[in-house]
Amino acid sequence: MKSINFVVLGDYGIAAELGKKGTSTDITIYDRKTVDVVYTWTTPNTFPDKIQPLMQAINMAEYAILNVSKLDKFLGEQIIALDMAGLANGFVLHSYEVDREKLKSLLKNTVAANYQFVDSVDQLKSEIAKLEPKAGQGAVLIPVDHAFDVKGVGSVILGVVKQGTVKVYDDLFIMPAKKSVLVKSIQMHDDSVDSSSSPARVGLAVKGVSAADISRGDVICAPDTVKVSSGAMQIKFEKSPFFKGELADNQMYMASIGLQIRPIKVKQTGEAMEIVAEKPFAYQSGQRCVLLKPDSAGIRIIGKGIL
């Protein structure tokens, strides 16, 4: 069974036309199953009030859908977020009130400049049907987006298999806590399966950890798949031209790495930057790190770096 995952930005209403509403917290996940493909669409419900769900929803997807009903600073922030996260594939559609040339000028010099414009929801559905999954290679790695306890089942973890294949009875680890977990069962779109490969969205019943001890962004993975930060991390930092503030060594910021968003302090020397987090991150070499200032009155995305 193939899987394809989207983030829906701009006007979220289109998600209900594409799939059935499922898990809903500060992000909502819609899904639809055809004969051979499971599709999911994720929306960041509490954006623009909060920037964090926007970054997390984007990092859950391989494709973006930018549904534009108005041109404002929040649309600009979503475009910057897509660019900082490097989500290179997607679609753009807009209402009749939106000037396409002005919209294209907003997308210029970002990854979204290469997104395909479509003129209707029907055309979007037609183009979606042509897509192929973007599977990640390597040992299994699953960032957690939700976790809860189910009576008679135990701890259940929801997430997208970012790389590799997960199988029933796999002995894995949850990072950065470094706790071992046993996969008791796997579900895809409410169907029990013996294994699931990237980029499937899965529900895992696991043994060895309580849902209360799991946070969004924690990573279920094979041994030696991710690193855990200890002390300072070094990145080559690139500030966004749209962030007008200056970084200060004594201020608190947030770092977005995968689905993890944690408070940090920074120390910058030219292009190099040192990040010190209050709690450890689980990460892979070469992974993107996006810096945020959630209380900024303007654009809240500071810039990006590579770990």
FENNOR-V261874 format. One record per residue. N is the residue number from 0. RES is the residue in one letter. NEAR is the number of other ideal C-beta (glycine too) atoms within 10 Angstrom. D_FIRST is the distance of its C-alpha to the first C-alpha in Angstrom with 1 decimal. Layout:
BEGIN
((N | RES | NEAR | D_FIRST) (N | RES | NEAR | D_FIRST))
END
This chain:
BEGIN
((0 | M | 16 | 0.0) (1 | K | 15 | 3.8) (2 | S | 25 | 6.7) (3 | I | 21 | 10.3) (4 | N | 21 | 13.4) (5 | F | 26 | 16.8) (6 | V | 29 | 20.3) (7 | V | 24 | 22.6) (8 | L | 30 | 26.3) (9 | G | 23 | 29.6) (10 | D | 17 | 29.5) (11 | Y | 18 | 26.7) (12 | G | 11 | 27.2) (13 | I | 18 | 24.7) (14 | A | 22 | 21.8) (15 | A | 14 | 22.7) (16 | E | 13 | 22.4) (17 | L | 19 | 18.8) (18 | G | 18 | 17.3) (19 | K | 11 | 18.5) (20 | K | 13 | 20.5) (21 | G | 16 | 19.4) (22 | T | 17 | 20.9) (23 | S | 12 | 24.1) (24 | T | 12 | 26.7) (25 | D | 15 | 28.2) (26 | I | 23 | 24.7) (27 | T | 20 | 22.6) (28 | I | 23 | 18.9) (29 | Y | 23 | 17.6) (30 | D | 21 | 14.1) (31 | R | 15 | 12.6) (32 | K | 17 | 9.6) (33 | T | 10 | 9.6) (34 | V | 5 | 8.5) (35 | D | 7 | 5.3) (36 | V | 16 | 5.7) (37 | V | 22 | 7.2) (38 | Y | 23 | 10.6) (39 | T | 26 | 13.4) (40 | W | 28 | 17.1) (41 | T | 29 | 19.7) (42 | T | 26 | 23.4) (43 | P | 25 | 26.4) (44 | N | 15 | 28.5) (45 | T | 13 | 31.6) (46 | F | 22 | 32.0) (47 | P | 15 | 34.6) (48 | D | 9 | 36.5) (49 | K | 14 | 34.6) (50 | I | 25 | 33.2) (51 | Q | 20 | 31.0) (52 | P | 22 | 28.1) (53 | L | 28 | 27.9) (54 | M | 25 | 27.4) (55 | Q | 24 | 24.9) (56 | A | 28 | 22.7) (57 | I | 23 | 22.9) (58 | N | 25 | 21.9) (59 | M | 23 | 18.7) (60 | A | 25 | 17.5) (61 | E | 22 | 16.7) (62 | Y | 20 | 18.1) (63 | A | 26 | 21.2) (64 | I | 24 | 22.5) (65 | L | 23 | 26.3) (66 | N | 21 | 27.8) (67 | V | 22 | 31.5) (68 | S | 16 | 34.1) (69 | K | 12 | 36.9) (70 | L | 16 | 38.1) (71 | D | 10 | 39.2) (72 | K | 11 | 39.2) (73 | F | 15 | 36.1) (74 | L | 20 | 34.1) (75 | G | 15 | 35.8) (76 | E | 20 | 34.7) (77 | Q | 24 | 31.0) (78 | I | 24 | 31.3) (79 | I | 24 | 33.0) (80 | A | 28 | 30.3) (81 | L | 24 | 27.6) (82 | D | 21 | 29.9) (83 | M | 25 | 30.8) (84 | A | 21 | 27.1) (85 | G | 11 | 26.5) (86 | L | 20 | 23.5) (87 | A | 15 | 24.0) (88 | N | 16 | 21.6) (89 | G | 20 | 21.9) (90 | F | 20 | 23.5) (91 | V | 22 | 27.0) (92 | L | 22 | 28.4) (93 | H | 20 | 31.7) (94 | S | 11 | 34.1) (95 | Y | 6 | 37.2) (96 | E | 9 | 39.4) (97 | V | 15 | 37.9) (98 | D | 11 | 39.5) (99 | R | 11 | 36.9) (100 | E | 6 | 39.3) (101 | K | 9 | 40.0) (102 | L | 19 | 36.3) (103 | K | 13 | 35.8) (104 | S | 12 | 38.7) (105 | L | 16 | 37.1) (106 | L | 19 | 33.9) (107 | K | 10 | 36.1) (108 | N | 10 | 35.9) (109 | T | 16 | 32.6) (110 | V | 18 | 29.0) (111 | A | 25 | 28.6) (112 | A | 14 | 31.1) (113 | N | 10 | 28.4) (114 | Y | 21 | 26.1) (115 | Q | 12 | 25.8) (116 | F | 14 | 28.0) (117 | V | 19 | 26.9) (118 | D | 9 | 29.4) (119 | S | 9 | 27.6) (120 | V | 13 | 24.6) (121 | D | 10 | 23.8) (122 | Q | 14 | 23.9) (123 | L | 20 | 21.7) (124 | K | 14 | 19.0) (125 | S | 11 | 19.4) (126 | E | 12 | 19.2) (127 | I | 19 | 16.1) (128 | A | 11 | 14.3) (129 | K | 6 | 15.4) (130 | L | 16 | 13.9) (131 | E | 8 | 11.7) (132 | P | 18 | 10.4) (133 | K | 15 | 13.3) (134 | A | 17 | 12.5) (135 | G | 16 | 15.5) (136 | Q | 7 | 17.0) (137 | G | 13 | 19.0) (138 | A | 14 | 19.4) (139 | V | 23 | 17.2) (140 | L | 25 | 18.5) (141 | I | 27 | 17.6) (142 | P | 23 | 20.2) (143 | V | 22 | 21.0) (144 | D | 23 | 21.4) (145 | H | 17 | 22.3) (146 | A | 22 | 23.7) (147 | F | 13 | 25.4) (148 | D | 11 | 26.7) (149 | V | 11 | 25.7) (150 | K | 5 | 28.3) (151 | G | 4 | 27.6) (152 | V | 13 | 24.5) (153 | G | 16 | 26.0) (154 | S | 22 | 24.8) (155 | V | 19 | 21.4) (156 | I | 23 | 20.0) (157 | L | 19 | 17.6) (158 | G | 25 | 16.4) (159 | V | 25 | 14.1) (160 | V | 26 | 13.3) (161 | K | 22 | 15.6) (162 | Q | 19 | 15.5) (163 | G | 20 | 14.6) (164 | T | 14 | 12.7) (165 | V | 24 | 13.8) (166 | K | 15 | 14.5) (167 | V | 16 | 16.4) (168 | Y | 9 | 20.1) (169 | D | 18 | 19.9) (170 | D | 11 | 23.3) (171 | L | 25 | 22.9) (172 | F | 21 | 25.3) (173 | I | 25 | 25.6) (174 | M | 20 | 27.6) (175 | P | 21 | 30.2) (176 | A | 17 | 31.5) (177 | K | 10 | 30.8) (178 | K | 15 | 30.0) (179 | S | 13 | 27.9) (180 | V | 20 | 25.1) (181 | L | 14 | 23.3) (182 | V | 23 | 19.7) (183 | K | 17 | 20.3) (184 | S | 16 | 16.9) (185 | I | 21 | 13.5) (186 | Q | 16 | 12.0) (187 | M | 19 | 9.1) (188 | H | 18 | 10.6) (189 | D | 9 | 13.1) (190 | D | 10 | 11.1) (191 | S | 11 | 12.2) (192 | V | 16 | 10.2) (193 | D | 9 | 12.0) (194 | S | 16 | 10.4) (195 | S | 26 | 8.4) (196 | S | 19 | 8.9) (197 | S | 22 | 10.6) (198 | P | 21 | 10.4) (199 | A | 26 | 8.4) (200 | R | 26 | 11.0) (201 | V | 23 | 12.0) (202 | G | 20 | 15.0) (203 | L | 25 | 16.8) (204 | A | 18 | 19.8) (205 | V | 23 | 22.2) (206 | K | 11 | 25.6) (207 | G | 16 | 28.3) (208 | V | 21 | 28.5) (209 | S | 12 | 29.4) (210 | A | 16 | 27.7) (211 | A | 10 | 31.2) (212 | D | 12 | 31.2) (213 | I | 22 | 28.0) (214 | S | 16 | 28.2) (215 | R | 21 | 25.8) (216 | G | 21 | 25.2) (217 | D | 25 | 25.5) (218 | V | 26 | 23.1) (219 | I | 26 | 21.3) (220 | C | 24 | 21.4) (221 | A | 17 | 22.4) (222 | P | 10 | 26.2) (223 | D | 8 | 27.8) (224 | T | 19 | 24.9) (225 | V | 21 | 26.8) (226 | K | 17 | 30.5) (227 | V | 13 | 32.4) (228 | S | 19 | 35.2) (229 | S | 9 | 38.7) (230 | G | 9 | 41.4) (231 | A | 14 | 41.3) (232 | M | 21 | 38.5) (233 | Q | 12 | 39.4) (234 | I | 22 | 37.7) (235 | K | 12 | 38.8) (236 | F | 22 | 39.1) (237 | E | 15 | 39.0) (238 | K | 17 | 40.4) (239 | S | 16 | 39.2) (240 | P | 10 | 42.0) (241 | F | 16 | 41.3) (242 | F | 19 | 42.2) (243 | K | 10 | 46.0) (244 | G | 13 | 46.8) (245 | E | 8 | 47.9) (246 | L | 17 | 46.3) (247 | A | 11 | 48.7) (248 | D | 9 | 48.6) (249 | N | 7 | 49.5) (250 | Q | 12 | 47.1) (251 | M | 13 | 43.8) (252 | Y | 19 | 40.6) (253 | M | 20 | 36.9) (254 | A | 25 | 34.4) (255 | S | 26 | 30.7) (256 | I | 27 | 28.6) (257 | G | 25 | 24.8) (258 | L | 24 | 24.8) (259 | Q | 25 | 28.2) (260 | I | 23 | 31.3) (261 | R | 18 | 34.6) (262 | P | 13 | 38.3) (263 | I | 23 | 39.9) (264 | K | 16 | 43.2) (265 | V | 22 | 43.5) (266 | K | 13 | 46.2) (267 | Q | 15 | 46.2) (268 | T | 8 | 48.1) (269 | G | 7 | 47.5) (270 | E | 11 | 43.9) (271 | A | 12 | 43.3) (272 | M | 22 | 42.4) (273 | E | 17 | 42.4) (274 | I | 25 | 40.2) (275 | V | 14 | 41.2) (276 | A | 18 | 39.0) (277 | E | 9 | 40.1) (278 | K | 11 | 37.0) (279 | P | 18 | 35.0) (280 | F | 26 | 31.8) (281 | A | 25 | 28.9) (282 | Y | 22 | 28.1) (283 | Q | 17 | 27.3) (284 | S | 8 | 29.8) (285 | G | 7 | 29.4) (286 | Q | 16 | 27.6) (287 | R | 17 | 29.0) (288 | C | 23 | 31.5) (289 | V | 25 | 32.6) (290 | L | 26 | 35.9) (291 | L | 23 | 36.6) (292 | K | 19 | 39.8) (293 | P | 15 | 38.7) (294 | D | 10 | 42.3) (295 | S | 15 | 43.1) (296 | A | 8 | 44.7) (297 | G | 11 | 43.2) (298 | I | 20 | 39.9) (299 | R | 22 | 38.4) (300 | I | 26 | 36.4) (301 | I | 23 | 38.8) (302 | G | 20 | 37.0) (303 | K | 21 | 34.6) (304 | G | 24 | 34.8) (305 | I | 13 | 32.9) (306 | L | 19 | 33.0))
END
